[in-house]
Amino acid sequence: MPDDLRAALRARQLPDDEVGLRLLLEAHVAGYDLHRLTPAAAKRWKTRYRLMIGAGYYDGASPAEVYARALLAVSPPTAPSD
C-alpha cells in the first residue's frame, strides 16, 4: 500500500490491515463488488484489483489498497482532536 494512503488512513484513525478495512467498508456501504482483473486487463489499466460501489470504482495493487481508497472516499472525515 502506498505511503500516502497509509498516512491518510492514520490521519482518520482507520486501520491499515485488509480485514479491518473490509469490515469498516461493509459498515459504510450497502454492497460492493471486488474483482481481480485478468492479466490483459491488469496490463491495460495498470492495476490488479478493482472495487465497484454504485457508479464509482477504485483501483489498486491489492485488496487492502482498494478497500482503503473506497473507505476514504465514502467515510466522513474525523474531526481533529485537541
SULVENGI-V208929 format. One line per field, one symbol per residue. psi: psi as a letter, one per 20 degrees, with the letter a starting at -180 (. if undefined). A space follows every 10 residues. Layout:
psi=???
//
This chain:
psi=pqhhggghgh hjlqrjqggg ggghghhhqh qrppppqrhg hhggilrhqp ppocirqpqr irghghgggg ghhiqqqqpp p.
//
